[in-house]
Amino acid sequence: MTFYILANQITTIFLSLHLLTTISFDGEVRSYLFGGSKDDITLELANNNKTLAFKAKKKDIDTNLLVVTSRNKYYFHVKTSENNSHQFIEVYDGEINNSYSKIKETKDYDLFEGLSSIFIVNKSNEKMRVNEMEVTKGKLYLSKGVPIILNGERIYN
């Protein structure tokens, strides 16, 4: 799976107790900070310090991870899930594109996909919380390939 991450956005990663998850970056990992305890996960650098490999040691992990590479910094929300957990992730820097195609339409929102980003249009009169950000009436640009969490529910990827 490929994640195109826009600057300063929080990306959710779902871990399983039964699978190893790897996140590979373009640049060398210079440092990382895991918000949980050492009892939560096993975490190691691999592939000439370009890949983080980790596995959950327990259920109900809900914490964060900051990774600083030679090219950028990335913020992750790390959770356990037995459904649709991630295995192999390649991370690239995303950018706001000029052209998008509609990929989902509901009464409350529309979702559009570009080459390296997505945007959501809030059509309702209520605030929406999307990937840790609030969007009122209008649109919000999002990283592509990452899970999209709308008001606590995973709606895409």
C-alpha positions in Angstrom: 0.0 0.0 0.0 1.3 3.4 -0.9 0.6 6.5 1.3 1.1 10.0 -0.2 1.2 12.1 2.9 0.5 15.8 2.9 2.6 18.0 5.2 1.6 18.1 8.9 -1.3 15.6 8.5 -1.9 12.8 11.0 -2.0 9.4 9.3 -3.7 6.4 11.0 -2.0 3.0 10.9 -3.8 -0.1 12.0 -1.8 -3.0 13.5 -2.7 -6.6 14.1 -1.5 -8.9 16.8 -0.8 -11.5 14.1 1.0 -9.5 11.4 4.2 -7.6 11.1 3.7 -4.1 9.7 6.5 -2.2 7.8 6.6 1.4 6.9 9.3 2.3 4.3 10.4 5.9 3.6 12.2 7.6 0.7 14.8 9.0 3.1 16.7 7.5 6.0 14.9 7.4 9.4 16.9 9.8 11.6 14.7 9.3 14.7 11.3 8.2 15.9 9.3 8.7 19.1 6.6 6.2 20.0 4.0 7.5 22.4 3.1 4.1 24.0 5.2 1.9 26.2 7.7 -0.8 25.2 5.1 -3.4 26.3 2.8 -2.2 23.5 4.8 -3.1 20.4 8.1 -4.4 19.0 9.7 -1.7 16.9 12.9 -2.0 14.8 14.7 -0.2 12.0 15.6 -2.2 8.9 16.6 -1.7 5.3 19.5 0.7 5.9 17.4 2.7 8.3 14.7 3.4 5.7 12.1 1.0 7.1 10.4 0.7 10.5 9.1 -2.7 11.3 6.7 -3.2 14.1 4.2 -5.7 15.6 1.6 -5.2 18.3 2.1 -7.1 21.5 -1.3 -6.4 22.9 -4.8 -5.4 21.9 -6.4 -1.9 22.3 -3.3 0.1 21.3 -4.3 3.8 20.7 -1.2 6.0 20.6 1.0 8.1 18.3 4.3 7.8 16.5 6.5 10.6 15.1 9.1 9.7 12.5 11.8 12.1 11.3 13.6 11.2 8.1 16.3 12.9 6.1 13.5 14.4 3.9 10.5 15.1 6.2 8.6 14.4 9.4 5.5 12.2 9.7 2.9 11.9 12.4 1.0 8.6 12.8 -1.9 7.6 15.0 -1.3 3.9 15.8 -4.2 1.6 16.6 -4.8 -2.1 16.7 -7.5 -3.6 14.5 -8.1 -7.2 13.5 -10.0 -5.9 10.4 -8.1 -4.3 7.6 -4.8 -3.9 9.4 -1.8 -2.7 7.4 1.2 -4.8 6.4 3.5 -3.2 3.9 3.4 0.6 3.6 5.5 2.8 1.3 5.5 6.5 2.3 6.0 9.4 -0.2 5.3 13.1 0.1 1.9 14.0 -1.2 0.9 17.3 -2.9 -2.3 19.0 -3.8 -3.2 18.1 -7.3 -4.8 20.1 -10.1 -7.1 17.3 -11.3 -9.5 15.1 -9.3 -12.1 12.4 -10.0 -15.2 11.8 -7.8 -14.8 8.5 -6.0 -17.7 8.6 -3.5 -20.9 10.6 -3.1 -23.2 10.7 -0.1 -25.9 13.1 1.1 -23.3 14.6 3.6 -20.1 14.6 1.6 -18.3 13.9 -1.7 -14.8 12.4 -1.9 -12.4 13.2 -4.8 -9.1 11.5 -5.7 -6.1 13.0 -7.5 -2.6 11.5 -8.2 -1.2 12.1 -4.8 -4.0 13.6 -2.7 -7.7 13.4 -1.9 -10.2 16.0 -0.9 -13.5 15.8 0.8 -16.4 18.3 0.4 -18.7 18.7 3.4 -22.2 19.2 2.0 -23.9 19.1 5.4 -24.5 22.0 7.8 -22.6 20.1 10.6 -18.9 20.2 11.4 -17.1 17.0 10.3 -14.0 15.6 11.9 -11.9 14.0 9.2 -8.5 12.5 10.0 -8.1 14.5 13.2 -9.1 17.8 11.4 -12.4 19.7 11.4 -14.1 20.7 8.2 -17.1 22.9 8.1 -19.0 23.6 4.9 -16.4 23.4 2.1 -13.5 21.2 1.2 -10.5 19.7 3.0 -7.4 18.2 1.3 -6.2 14.9 2.6 -3.3 12.5 2.2 -3.9 9.8 -0.4 -3.8 6.0 0.3 -4.3 6.5 4.1 -7.4 5.5 5.9 -10.0 8.2 6.0 -11.7 8.4 9.3 -14.9 10.5 9.3 -16.4 11.3 12.7 -14.7 8.2 14.2 -15.7 5.8 11.4 -13.4 4.5 8.8 -15.0 5.4 5.4 -12.2 4.8 2.9 -9.0 2.6 2.7 
